[in-house]
Amino acid sequence: MTEVSESLQPSLSGDHISESLDSLAGENTTIHFLRHAPTKSSKEHKVQGKIDTDILSDEAVAYLEKVGAMNLQKPDLIVVSGLKRTQQTADALKELLDWSDLAIIKDTAFNERSWGIFEGKTHEEVKSILMQDPSLLEKYPYLNAGEFERIWSDPDFKVEGSESLNELAVRVNAG
């Protein structure tokens, strides 16, 4: 679902989002993908998924200064997920780079991957859960081989309440 932020230009409201995006078609388009600024959970190596967390203001300043030093070409608009950490990062970036005239479009199709029962857990806690679940060990034999890190990139990996990378791709492509 696409939602227009209150800070958008009037020309990018409601049904006009698609028209505005279509108006960019055919032009040379540059896309910058940026991760949200650090959060308390990311600093603690916790799986955030769809948990809606705030960015850390001190950490965000350092992160955004690094982004600013990249001398990025000013985009035509900013698209964020429905999670407040992405909106907060975009707002701070606009202020830092004096991009106050840029529109921000919020689209929940771009929300972070849902990790279900792993959300809010540290990587060590996730590993412990995996190693204690015989059905997961059987379904994903690489876990028995100590290849725990593969869960983050296995396109079919899924636990209770989560979505696989394949499901994530379908959701994002529909956005």
RAFENLIN-V539693 format. One record per residue. N is the residue number from 1. D_FIRST is the distance of its C-alpha to the first C-alpha in Angstrom with 1 decimal. Layout:
N,D_FIRST
N,D_FIRST
This chain:
1,0.0
2,3.8
3,6.5
4,10.1
5,12.6
6,15.7
7,17.8
8,16.5
9,19.0
10,19.0
11,18.6
12,15.1
13,13.5
14,11.3
15,12.0
16,14.2
17,11.8
18,12.3
19,16.0
20,16.5
21,15.3
22,17.4
23,20.3
24,20.6
25,21.2
26,24.8
27,25.5
28,26.3
29,23.2
30,23.5
31,20.8
32,21.5
33,19.8
34,20.7
35,20.5
36,19.9
37,23.2
38,25.2
39,24.6
40,27.3
41,25.9
42,25.9
43,29.4
44,30.5
45,29.1
46,26.8
47,23.8
48,20.8
49,17.9
50,15.3
51,18.0
52,17.0
53,20.1
54,21.5
55,23.2
56,27.0
57,28.2
58,31.4
59,29.9
60,27.1
61,29.8
62,31.6
63,28.5
64,27.4
65,31.1
66,31.1
67,27.9
68,29.7
69,32.8
70,31.1
71,31.3
72,28.0
73,27.6
74,25.5
75,22.1
76,20.6
77,17.4
78,15.8
79,12.4
80,11.9
81,10.0
82,9.1
83,12.7
84,15.4
85,17.7
86,15.8
87,15.4
88,19.1
89,20.2
90,18.7
91,20.3
92,23.6
93,23.5
94,23.2
95,26.1
96,28.2
97,28.0
98,28.2
99,25.0
100,24.3
101,23.5
102,20.4
103,16.9
104,14.3
105,10.7
106,8.4
107,5.6
108,5.6
109,6.4
110,9.5
111,10.6
112,14.2
113,15.7
114,16.3
115,20.1
116,20.7
117,24.3
118,24.9
119,22.6
120,24.9
121,27.8
122,29.9
123,30.5
124,33.9
125,32.6
126,30.2
127,33.3
128,35.4
129,32.9
130,32.8
131,36.6
132,37.2
133,35.2
134,37.4
135,34.6
136,32.6
137,35.8
138,36.6
139,33.2
140,33.0
141,36.7
142,36.1
143,35.7
144,39.3
145,40.3
146,38.9
147,36.0
148,33.5
149,31.5
150,30.5
151,27.8
152,25.6
153,25.8
154,26.6
155,23.8
156,24.6
157,25.2
158,23.6
159,24.8
160,24.0
161,20.5
162,19.4
163,17.8
164,19.9
165,19.5
166,19.2
167,16.3
168,14.6
169,15.4
170,13.9
171,10.5
172,10.8
173,12.3
174,9.6
175,7.3
